[in-house]
Amino acid sequence: MKELIRSNDPVLVSFVSALLKEAGIAFTVLDTNMSVMEGSIGVLPQRVLVEEISVDKARTLLTEAGVGNDLERDNRS
């Protein structure tokens, strides 16, 4: 799994999740309950991960949807 986005904006995470689900791209959202553990202050970001074979498709989808600036840097050489 590779990290696609990291954000403490629940609307962005929800939007990205909806786009990925609609496109049939398997994903996982991590750290959704961490802010509750830390007192619900919303400082800790949630992470959206996709399978490595779907990274390019997911990045293209999110860029076309206008949230390309929120993508994590592509660390491939």
Backbone as a chain_set.jsonl record, in Angstrom:
{"seq": "MKELIRSNDPVLVSFVSALLKEAGIAFTVLDTNMSVMEGSIGVLPQRVLVEEISVDKARTLLTEAGVGNDLERDNRS", "coords": {"N": [[0.852, -1.177, 0.0], [0.46, 2.237, -0.745], [0.856, 5.574, 0.336], [-1.492, 8.005, -0.462], [-2.822, 10.451, 0.086], [-2.517, 12.746, 2.859], [-4.171, 14.196, 5.391], [-5.763, 16.516, 7.615], [-8.236, 17.373, 7.102], [-11.45, 16.513, 7.168], [-13.42, 16.648, 5.21], [-12.028, 16.656, 2.765], [-10.816, 14.107, 2.913], [-13.102, 12.514, 2.899], [-14.149, 13.208, 0.368], [-12.1, 12.316, -1.363], [-12.186, 9.597, -0.725], [-14.756, 8.962, -1.673], [-14.414, 9.446, -4.435], [-12.466, 7.5, -5.085], [-13.828, 5.151, -4.426], [-16.001, 5.264, -6.222], [-14.589, 4.975, -8.604], [-13.756, 2.419, -8.402], [-11.39, 1.764, -7.16], [-9.437, 0.161, -4.855], [-8.971, 1.082, -1.467], [-7.643, 2.296, 1.67], [-8.374, 3.948, 4.689], [-6.486, 5.344, 7.127], [-5.876, 6.078, 10.604], [-8.23, 7.328, 11.435], [-9.422, 7.401, 13.91], [-7.594, 8.541, 15.571], [-7.631, 11.285, 16.314], [-9.694, 11.32, 18.128], [-8.59, 9.839, 20.17], [-6.657, 11.616, 20.959], [-8.031, 13.714, 22.039], [-9.901, 14.884, 20.365], [-9.128, 17.153, 18.829], [-8.499, 17.433, 16.204], [-5.992, 17.678, 14.989], [-4.287, 15.691, 14.187], [-3.469, 14.072, 11.203], [-5.403, 12.176, 8.783], [-4.758, 9.288, 6.785], [-4.847, 8.265, 3.43], [-4.561, 5.333, 1.716], [-3.58, 3.424, -1.137], [-3.473, 0.448, -3.179], [-0.339, -0.492, -4.54], [-0.321, -1.001, -7.3], [-2.379, 0.552, -8.18], [-1.764, 3.193, -7.844], [-0.933, 5.134, -9.817], [-3.264, 5.404, -11.395], [-5.048, 6.321, -9.426], [-3.814, 8.738, -8.65], [-4.017, 10.19, -11.036], [-6.808, 10.347, -11.269], [-7.477, 11.904, -8.982], [-6.073, 14.244, -9.524], [-7.385, 15.124, -11.835], [-9.807, 15.667, -10.65], [-9.308, 17.922, -9.281], [-7.898, 17.968, -6.883], [-5.216, 17.55, -6.88], [-3.094, 18.966, -5.77], [-3.063, 18.202, -3.17], [-2.006, 15.716, -3.021], [0.329, 13.316, -1.812], [3.852, 13.544, -2.161], [5.344, 11.862, -4.884], [7.42, 9.319, -4.319], [8.928, 7.721, -5.938], [11.79, 6.682, -7.815]], "CA": [[0.0, 0.0, 0.0], [1.202, 3.503, -0.81], [0.089, 6.724, 0.807], [-1.948, 8.885, -1.531], [-2.958, 11.766, 0.719], [-2.463, 12.854, 4.317], [-4.864, 15.459, 5.656], [-6.639, 16.593, 8.784], [-9.5, 17.909, 6.597], [-12.337, 15.365, 6.977], [-14.158, 16.798, 3.949], [-11.132, 16.197, 1.717], [-10.676, 12.656, 3.031], [-14.375, 11.962, 2.455], [-14.23, 13.422, -1.073], [-11.149, 11.396, -1.985], [-12.731, 8.254, -0.537], [-15.886, 8.802, -2.594], [-13.874, 9.341, -5.793], [-11.812, 6.206, -5.241], [-14.872, 4.121, -4.396], [-16.722, 5.379, -7.497], [-13.71, 4.494, -9.667], [-13.447, 1.014, -8.172], [-10.01, 1.638, -6.69], [-9.388, -0.263, -3.452], [-8.228, 2.018, -0.629], [-7.781, 2.19, 3.121], [-8.171, 5.202, 5.413], [-5.87, 5.076, 8.43], [-5.795, 7.124, 11.626], [-9.495, 8.043, 11.579], [-9.786, 7.537, 15.318], [-6.488, 9.102, 16.358], [-7.979, 12.568, 16.916], [-10.514, 11.012, 19.295], [-7.659, 9.417, 21.219], [-5.874, 12.777, 21.376], [-8.893, 14.761, 22.57], [-10.767, 15.419, 19.302], [-8.727, 18.493, 18.398], [-8.393, 17.425, 14.754], [-4.652, 18.053, 14.539], [-3.62, 14.537, 13.581], [-4.017, 13.809, 9.868], [-5.795, 10.858, 8.328], [-4.01, 8.904, 5.594], [-5.538, 7.414, 2.463], [-3.599, 4.478, 1.038], [-4.079, 2.577, -2.218], [-2.528, -0.586, -3.578], [0.727, 0.061, -5.371], [-0.658, -1.1, -8.726], [-3.421, 1.538, -8.483], [-1.304, 4.54, -7.491], [-0.969, 6.051, -10.967], [-4.673, 5.633, -11.738], [-5.631, 7.138, -8.359], [-3.234, 10.082, -8.735], [-4.63, 10.831, -12.196], [-8.199, 10.616, -10.906], [-7.548, 13.016, -8.036], [-5.599, 15.445, -10.216], [-8.486, 15.554, -12.696], [-10.885, 16.134, -9.789], [-8.911, 19.199, -8.714], [-7.23, 17.872, -5.582], [-3.85, 17.102, -7.129], [-2.146, 19.652, -4.882], [-3.093, 17.552, -1.86], [-1.362, 14.405, -3.116], [1.657, 13.166, -1.233], [4.877, 13.478, -3.196], [5.641, 10.547, -5.428], [8.795, 9.064, -3.914], [9.595, 6.767, -6.826], [12.966, 7.215, -8.512]], "C": [[0.897, 1.239, 0.0], [0.281, 4.632, -0.382], [-0.225, 7.657, -0.351], [-2.115, 10.307, -1.016], [-2.837, 11.623, 2.223], [-3.082, 14.207, 4.632], [-5.649, 15.377, 6.955], [-7.975, 17.246, 8.411], [-10.44, 16.734, 6.315], [-13.153, 15.448, 5.687], [-13.309, 16.304, 2.781], [-11.003, 14.677, 1.738], [-11.956, 11.967, 2.546], [-14.528, 12.066, 0.939], [-13.331, 12.439, -1.821], [-11.663, 9.962, -1.882], [-13.873, 7.982, -1.503], [-15.405, 8.649, -4.037], [-13.251, 7.968, -6.035], [-12.834, 5.075, -5.283], [-15.621, 4.095, -5.725], [-15.907, 4.795, -8.66], [-13.344, 3.02, -9.505], [-12.022, 0.762, -7.744], [-10.04, 1.294, -5.199], [-8.506, 0.703, -2.655], [-8.485, 1.725, 0.838], [-7.541, 3.565, 3.711], [-7.656, 4.84, 6.803], [-5.932, 6.306, 9.317], [-7.093, 7.902, 11.809], [-9.868, 8.266, 13.039], [-8.695, 8.169, 16.178], [-6.846, 10.44, 16.998], [-8.869, 12.371, 18.128], [-9.624, 10.628, 20.465], [-6.884, 10.611, 21.792], [-6.757, 13.942, 21.836], [-9.743, 15.471, 21.527], [-10.403, 16.836, 18.86], [-8.489, 18.567, 16.894], [-7.029, 17.788, 14.193], [-3.979, 16.904, 13.796], [-4.267, 14.192, 12.244], [-4.449, 12.356, 9.672], [-5.005, 10.568, 7.052], [-4.868, 8.001, 4.721], [-4.473, 6.655, 1.688], [-4.292, 3.674, -0.047], [-3.028, 1.518, -2.517], [-1.544, -0.006, -4.579], [0.389, 0.024, -6.863], [-1.696, -0.058, -9.149], [-2.988, 2.978, -8.262], [-1.422, 5.512, -8.664], [-2.402, 6.397, -11.356], [-5.323, 6.56, -10.707], [-5.114, 8.571, -8.413], [-3.836, 10.855, -9.907], [-6.064, 11.24, -11.891], [-8.307, 11.85, -10.009], [-7.056, 14.322, -8.649], [-6.704, 16.003, -11.105], [-9.66, 16.111, -11.887], [-10.527, 17.442, -9.071], [-8.25, 19.152, -7.355], [-5.802, 17.348, -5.724], [-2.823, 17.749, -6.219], [-2.067, 19.0, -3.508], [-2.423, 16.181, -1.858], [0.0, 14.426, -2.431], [2.65, 13.094, -2.385], [5.101, 12.045, -3.619], [7.114, 10.279, -5.181], [9.513, 8.052, -4.796], [10.759, 7.449, -7.532], [12.742, 7.224, -9.992]], "O": [[1.94, 1.278, 0.652], [-0.909, 4.643, -0.696], [0.658, 8.046, -1.116], [-1.607, 11.255, -1.615], [-3.023, 10.544, 2.785], [-2.58, 15.242, 4.195], [-6.133, 14.314, 7.343], [-8.751, 17.627, 9.287], [-10.253, 16.027, 5.325], [-13.536, 14.417, 5.132], [-13.814, 15.607, 1.901], [-11.073, 14.034, 0.691], [-11.891, 10.948, 1.858], [-14.984, 11.121, 0.295], [-13.754, 11.811, -2.791], [-11.582, 9.201, -2.846], [-13.954, 6.9, -2.085], [-15.928, 7.819, -4.781], [-13.485, 7.349, -7.073], [-12.712, 4.151, -6.087], [-15.849, 3.025, -6.289], [-16.465, 4.199, -9.582], [-12.695, 2.441, -10.375], [-11.496, -0.334, -7.942], [-10.594, 2.037, -4.389], [-7.431, 1.093, -3.111], [-9.418, 1.006, 1.196], [-6.624, 4.274, 3.297], [-8.313, 4.119, 7.554], [-6.029, 7.433, 8.834], [-7.06, 9.033, 12.294], [-10.563, 9.23, 13.36], [-8.866, 8.312, 17.389], [-6.412, 10.713, 18.117], [-8.815, 13.166, 19.067], [-9.862, 11.032, 21.603], [-6.504, 10.61, 22.963], [-6.257, 15.054, 22.003], [-10.255, 16.56, 21.79], [-11.289, 17.632, 18.55], [-8.296, 19.659, 16.359], [-6.926, 18.169, 13.027], [-3.19, 17.13, 12.878], [-5.486, 14.038, 12.166], [-3.929, 11.441, 10.31], [-4.628, 11.487, 6.326], [-5.531, 7.089, 5.214], [-3.589, 7.257, 1.077], [-5.451, 3.286, 0.101], [-1.858, 1.661, -2.164], [-1.891, 0.872, -5.369], [0.776, 0.926, -7.606], [-1.875, 0.189, -10.342], [-3.781, 3.895, -8.476], [-1.962, 6.607, -8.505], [-2.713, 7.559, -11.616], [-6.062, 7.475, -11.07], [-5.885, 9.515, -8.242], [-4.13, 12.044, -9.781], [-6.483, 12.351, -12.217], [-9.131, 12.732, -10.251], [-7.572, 15.392, -8.325], [-6.936, 17.212, -11.129], [-10.422, 16.937, -12.39], [-11.347, 17.999, -8.342], [-8.058, 20.194, -6.728], [-5.252, 16.769, -4.787], [-1.789, 17.148, -5.926], [-1.11, 19.223, -2.766], [-2.288, 15.557, -0.806], [0.721, 15.423, -2.469], [2.308, 12.626, -3.471], [5.05, 11.127, -2.801], [7.971, 10.94, -5.769], [10.591, 7.576, -4.441], [10.714, 8.648, -7.811], [13.622, 7.639, -10.747]]}, "num_chains": 1, "name": "protein.A"}
